[in-house]
Amino acid sequence: MKVRFLGTSSAIPTNDRGLPSILIKTLGDSILLDCGEGTQRQMIKAGESLMKIQNVVITHLHGDHFFGLLPLIQTLGILRKSSELHIIGPSDLEDIIRRIENVTGSRHQFKISFDEIKISKIFSLNKFLLEFFPVNHAGFETYGVKIREKEKPGRFDPEKADKLGVPPILRGVLQKGYSVKLPNGRIVKPQEVMGPPREGPVLVYSSDTRPVESVINKASGADMLIHEATYLNELKDRAIMTGHSTALEAGEVAKAANVKMLVLTHFSARYREEDLAKFKKEASKAFDGEIIVAKDFMTINL
């Protein structure tokens, strides 16, 4: 799983930071988490293919998290995208997009399917499982999301294959999960040469929120928690008023959830790039695990 940050600012872009958007990729599948204004340009600058976007998740309907979606759809139409675009978001999202398309005369030939976020449902995509949960963003309908990459095949054991007499040309078939027939007529099943299935990595994205139990519960033991840190703790009162978190509070959530890695993002435009080291220092007062301050175009491999 590759996690690429396309925009790490909150509300207002800066010279160095675009509006919120994160690209999650694995072989054969991709998810765009939120789509702030300018996301498609960020993707182009990052060398990421717009045409390969398969799924878009919009966590809530504040403009900095979805105002880039319609321009992206328009561009995909101009580029003659043929494959389906799957969008998951709050209940009003489809109506908003359809209305704007009608008013502006936007047309595209590819299919767009919408799914409404439901906290009781596990969304199964090609390579990912998604679970949504409510968070606390000043009373505005907002969701966090837990993303688990589906089980991977076990590791191939060449020694077992040698003992069974499996020729090299057939080993790739076994690794893909198919049985093979040897020249002597014996059938070899994948489980005879493969180790047990491996669990995929788990990522939790908090979206915009105050510290909340739902994030702690869903992120328990996760490989990566991406948690908003809009302010430093000196502006905690403002964080409370606007439904956001401080870097220290993000560290406290990471500690409570016992995650392996905390990634801070969604920084207020009042902070310059040279200020961001303070966010890591503040979060480390509560969390002694790995802490990364996200920057635009940064890629983290899980």
C-alpha positions in Angstrom: 0.0 0.0 0.0 1.4 3.4 -1.0 0.1 6.5 0.7 0.7 9.8 -1.2 -0.2 13.1 0.3 -1.5 15.6 -2.4 -2.7 18.4 -0.1 -1.9 18.9 3.6 -3.4 22.4 4.3 -6.7 23.1 6.0 -9.4 25.4 4.6 -6.9 27.7 2.7 -4.1 26.6 0.4 -0.6 28.0 0.9 2.4 28.3 -1.4 3.6 25.0 -0.1 0.4 23.1 0.7 -2.6 22.2 -1.3 -6.1 21.4 0.1 -6.8 18.0 1.6 -6.4 15.0 -0.6 -4.6 11.7 -0.1 -4.0 9.0 -2.8 -4.0 5.4 -1.6 -2.6 2.9 -4.1 -1.9 -0.8 -4.3 -1.3 -3.0 -7.4 -4.6 -2.8 -9.4 -6.6 -0.5 -7.1 -6.6 3.1 -5.9 -8.6 5.4 -3.6 -8.6 9.2 -3.5 -9.4 10.3 0.1 -11.0 13.7 -0.2 -10.6 16.0 -3.1 -10.0 19.6 -2.2 -9.8 22.4 -4.8 -6.8 21.9 -7.1 -6.4 18.1 -6.4 -6.2 17.3 -10.1 -3.3 19.8 -10.5 -1.6 18.3 -7.5 -1.9 14.8 -9.1 -0.4 16.1 -12.4 2.5 17.7 -10.5 3.0 14.5 -8.6 3.2 12.5 -11.8 0.0 10.5 -10.9 -2.4 9.4 -13.6 -5.9 10.9 -13.4 -7.2 8.2 -15.6 -6.3 5.5 -13.1 -8.5 6.8 -10.3 -11.0 4.2 -9.5 -12.6 5.2 -6.2 -13.1 8.6 -4.5 -14.0 8.9 -0.8 -15.4 12.3 0.4 -15.5 12.3 4.2 -17.7 15.4 4.6 -19.1 18.3 2.6 -16.9 21.2 3.7 -15.6 22.8 0.6 -11.9 22.2 1.2 -12.6 18.5 1.2 -14.6 18.1 -2.0 -14.6 21.3 -4.2 -12.0 19.6 -6.5 -14.3 16.7 -7.4 -16.4 18.3 -10.1 -13.4 19.7 -12.0 -11.8 16.3 -11.8 -14.9 14.7 -13.3 -14.9 17.2 -16.0 -11.3 16.6 -16.9 -11.8 12.8 -16.9 -14.7 13.4 -19.4 -12.5 15.5 -21.7 -9.8 12.8 -21.5 -12.4 10.2 -22.5 -12.2 8.0 -19.5 -14.1 4.8 -20.2 -13.9 2.9 -16.9 -16.3 3.5 -14.0 -15.6 6.1 -11.3 -16.9 5.0 -7.9 -17.7 7.7 -5.3 -18.5 7.1 -1.7 -19.6 10.1 0.4 -22.4 11.7 2.6 -26.0 11.3 1.5 -26.2 14.7 -0.2 -23.1 14.4 -2.4 -24.7 12.7 -5.4 -27.5 15.3 -5.6 -24.9 18.2 -5.4 -22.8 16.8 -8.2 -25.7 16.0 -10.4 -27.2 19.4 -9.9 -24.0 21.2 -10.8 -23.5 19.1 -13.8 -27.0 20.0 -15.0 -26.6 23.7 -14.4 -23.1 23.8 -16.1 -24.0 21.5 -18.9 -21.2 19.1 -18.0 -21.2 15.9 -20.0 -19.2 12.7 -19.8 -19.4 9.3 -21.3 -18.0 7.2 -18.4 -20.2 5.8 -15.6 -20.2 7.4 -12.2 -21.7 5.3 -9.3 -22.4 6.8 -5.9 -22.5 5.0 -2.6 -23.8 6.7 0.5 -21.6 6.3 3.6 -23.2 3.9 6.1 -21.4 3.1 9.4 -23.0 -0.3 9.5 -21.6 -1.4 6.2 -18.2 -2.7 5.1 -17.4 -1.5 1.6 -15.5 -4.2 -0.4 -13.5 -2.7 -3.3 -11.1 -4.6 -5.5 -8.1 -4.8 -3.0 -9.5 -2.9 0.0 -12.1 -3.1 2.7 -13.4 0.2 4.0 -15.2 0.9 7.3 -16.6 4.4 8.1 -17.3 5.8 11.6 -18.7 9.2 12.8 -16.3 11.8 14.2 -16.8 15.0 16.0 -16.4 18.0 13.7 -18.5 20.7 15.5 -21.7 18.9 14.8 -21.2 18.7 11.0 -21.8 15.3 9.4 -18.3 14.0 9.1 -16.7 10.5 8.9 -13.4 8.9 9.4 -12.4 5.8 7.5 -10.5 2.6 8.3 -8.9 1.1 5.2 -7.6 -2.5 5.3 -5.8 -4.0 2.3 -7.3 -7.5 1.8 -5.3 -10.6 2.7 -2.3 -11.3 0.6 -1.2 -14.8 -0.5 1.4 -16.5 1.7 5.0 -16.5 0.8 6.1 -19.0 -1.9 8.5 -21.7 -0.6 10.9 -22.7 -3.3 12.3 -25.6 -1.3 8.9 -27.3 -1.1 8.4 -26.6 -4.9 11.8 -28.3 -5.6 10.9 -31.4 -3.5 7.6 -31.7 -5.4 9.3 -31.3 -8.7 7.4 -28.2 -9.8 9.2 -26.7 -12.8 9.9 -22.9 -12.8 7.4 -22.3 -15.6 4.5 -23.4 -13.3 5.5 -21.7 -10.1 3.9 -18.4 -11.0 0.5 -20.1 -11.5 0.7 -21.5 -8.0 1.5 -18.1 -6.6 -1.6 -16.7 -8.2 -3.7 -19.3 -6.3 -4.2 -22.0 -9.0 -3.4 -25.7 -8.9 -1.1 -27.1 -11.5 -0.6 -30.5 -13.1 3.0 -31.8 -13.2 4.4 -33.8 -16.2 4.1 -37.0 -14.1 0.4 -36.3 -13.7 0.4 -35.2 -10.1 -1.8 -32.2 -9.1 -0.1 -29.7 -6.8 -2.3 -27.2 -4.9 -1.1 -23.7 -3.9 -1.3 -24.5 -0.2 1.4 -27.2 -0.7 4.0 -24.6 -1.6 2.6 -21.3 -0.1 2.7 -20.1 3.5 -0.4 -19.0 5.3 -2.2 -15.8 4.0 -0.8 -12.5 5.2 -2.9 -9.8 6.7 -2.8 -6.6 4.7 -1.8 -3.3 6.4 -4.4 -1.1 8.1 -4.7 2.6 7.7 -7.1 4.9 9.6 -7.9 8.5 8.4 -9.5 10.7 11.0 -10.8 13.4 8.7 -11.6 16.7 10.5 -12.4 16.0 14.1 -11.9 16.7 17.8 -10.2 13.8 19.7 -12.9 11.1 19.8 -13.3 7.5 21.0 -14.4 6.3 17.6 -11.0 7.1 16.1 -9.2 5.4 19.0 -11.4 2.3 18.6 -11.0 2.0 14.9 -7.3 2.8 14.9 -6.5 0.3 17.7 -3.2 -1.4 16.7 -3.3 0.2 13.2 -0.2 0.4 11.0 -0.8 4.0 10.3 -3.1 6.7 11.8 -3.5 9.8 9.7 -4.8 12.4 12.1 -5.6 16.0 11.5 -3.5 18.5 13.5 -4.9 21.9 12.5 -3.3 23.8 15.4 -0.6 23.8 17.9 -1.8 23.4 21.5 -1.5 27.1 22.2 -4.6 27.5 20.1 -6.5 24.6 21.7 -9.5 26.9 22.4 -9.8 27.7 18.7 -9.5 24.0 17.9 -12.4 23.2 20.3 -14.5 26.0 18.8 -14.0 24.9 15.2 -14.1 21.1 15.8 -10.4 20.4 15.1 -7.5 18.9 17.0 -4.1 20.1 18.1 -0.9 18.2 17.4 -0.7 17.2 21.1 -4.2 15.9 21.0 -3.4 13.8 17.9 -0.5 12.4 19.8 -2.7 11.5 22.7 -5.1 9.7 20.3 -2.3 7.8 18.7 -1.0 6.7 22.2 -4.5 5.6 23.3 -4.9 3.6 20.1 -1.4 2.1 20.3 -0.8 2.6 16.6 2.5 1.9 14.9 2.8 5.2 13.1 1.2 8.7 13.4 1.0 11.0 10.4 0.0 14.6 11.1 -1.7 16.6 8.4 -4.4 19.4 7.8 -2.3 22.3 9.1 -3.8 25.7 9.4 -2.5 28.2 6.8 -1.3 30.4 9.6 1.7 28.1 10.0 4.7 28.3 7.6 6.7 25.2 6.6 9.4 26.1 9.1 6.8 25.9 11.8 5.8 22.3 11.1 8.7 20.8 13.1 6.8 22.1 16.2 3.9 19.8 15.4 6.1 16.7 15.6 7.7 17.9 18.8 4.3 18.6 20.4 2.8 15.3 19.4 5.9 13.4 20.7 5.1 14.7 24.2 2.2 12.2 24.2 3.2 9.5 21.7 6.6 7.9 21.6 6.1 5.9 18.4 7.0 7.0 14.9 5.6 10.4 14.0 5.7 11.9 10.5 4.7 15.4 9.5 3.0 15.1 6.1 4.1 17.3 3.3 2.6 17.7 -0.2 3.8 14.9 -2.5 5.3 12.8 0.3 4.9 9.0 -0.2 4.8 6.5 2.6 4.9 2.8 1.9 3.0 0.4 4.2 
